[in-house]
Amino acid sequence: MSNSGRYILIGILIVVLAMIRYFENDLFYDPYLQFFKSDYLYIDSPRRETFKLTAFTTLRYLLNSLISLGIIFLVFKDKGILKFASLLYFLSYIILILIFLYFVINPRQDDYYLFFNIRRFLIQPLILLILLPAFYYYKIKR
């Protein structure tokens, strides 16, 4: 694939990530979207369906992860990096979803800020923003 083709494909994948974010209210069940837009540190946790919330959060993480892995592969063209990134995404999911479920099942106002940040790693492609410079640094040092 030519460089211009790769850049166009990377651009398309970034636009898809942005569209997931833009249409999040329509695509995913997440009562915490409005909750965290309000003054959440001083109000009670919203009513939620735990299974449905977990399923939609998992779907969103999966979509963001697959697109992010596509970007990583297109940027570095290295299957070793792709395998390592896939493992990191999988392990991150296991750890983050367990913490997420703890906060969903046991909501406490003192934990809202920590919950907000854990949830961000699940619903936004933040891991991509960490991995791209890390792999770039690895590539130039190798």
N, C-alpha and C positions, 0 to 999 in steps of 0.2 A: 504494500500500500504506500502511496506517495505521502510525503509530509503534509501537503495541503489537504489530502483526503483524511489523514489522521486528525489534523487540526479542526477540520469541519465536523468530524464525528465527535471529537472531544467537546466542541461547542454545542453540538446537539444534545449530548448527554448532560451538560451543565444546564441547558435550557430545560430539559426534562426534570432535573432536580429542582429547579426553580418553580416549575409548574406544579410539582407535587406540593411544594410549600405554599404556593399561591392558592391552590384548590383544596387545601387541607380540610377546610370546614365541610366541603361537599363530598370528599372522598373517604374520610375517616371518622369513626365515632370516637370522640375525645372530649368529655365534659371539662377537662382541664384546660382546653384552649381558652375558653372565656374566663375560667377561674383565675388563671395566671395573668390575664390581661387586666384584671381588677386589682383591688387592694387586698390581695390574697393573704397577706401576713396577719390580717385582722378579722378574717371571716372563716366560717366552717367549710370543710371540704365538701365539694358538690356530691349529689347523689350519682351513683355510677353502677353499671353492670360490669363486674370484675372480669368475667370471661370475655365478654364482647370487647371491653377496653384492651385487654391483653392481646386478643386476636388481632385487633386493628393496629395496635402498637407494633406487634410482631410483623404484620404485613408491611407497615410503613418502613420498619427497620430493614426488612428483606429487600424492598424496592430500592431504598437508598443504598444499601450495601451492594447489590448487584450492579447498579449504575456506577457507584464509586469504584468497584473492582474493574469495571470496563474502562473507566478513566485511567486508573492506575496502569492497566495493561497497555492502553494506547500511549500513555506518556513514556513508560519505561521499556516496553517490548521485551519483558523478561518474565518467563514462566515461574522462575524461582521466587521472584518478588510477589507475583500474583498468588502463588500457593501460600507464602508466608502471610500476606495480607488477608487471604481468606481465613486462615487459621486465627489471626488476630480478631477479625470480625466475628467469627464463631465464638471464641472465648469471651470476647467483650459482650456479646449478646447474652450468654449464659450468666455472667456476673451481673450485668446491668438489669436484666429482667428479674432476677431474684431480688435485687435491692428495690426495684420498681414495685414489685408485688408486695414486698414488706410495707412500703409506704402507702400503697393503695389500700391494703387490708387494715393497717394500723395508722390512720391519719392523725397526726398531732401537729398543732400549729407551730410548735418549736422546730419541726422537721421540714416545713414547707419549702424553705429555701434550698435545702439539700435535695429534696425531692424534685424541685424545679430543675436543678442542674443535672441530676441523673436522667430525668425524663428527656432533657434536651439531647443527650447523647444517643438516646433511642430514636427520637423522631427527626433529628436533623443530621446531615452528613458531616458532623464535626470530626469524626475519626479520619475522614478523607483529608481534612485540613491539617491534621497532625501527621498523617502518613506521607503525603506528597513531599513536604520538605525533608522529612526523615529519610525517605528512600532516595531523594535527590542527593542529600549529603552522603549517604552510603555509596551511591554510584560514583560521585566525584572522588571519594577517598579510596575506592577500590581500584 
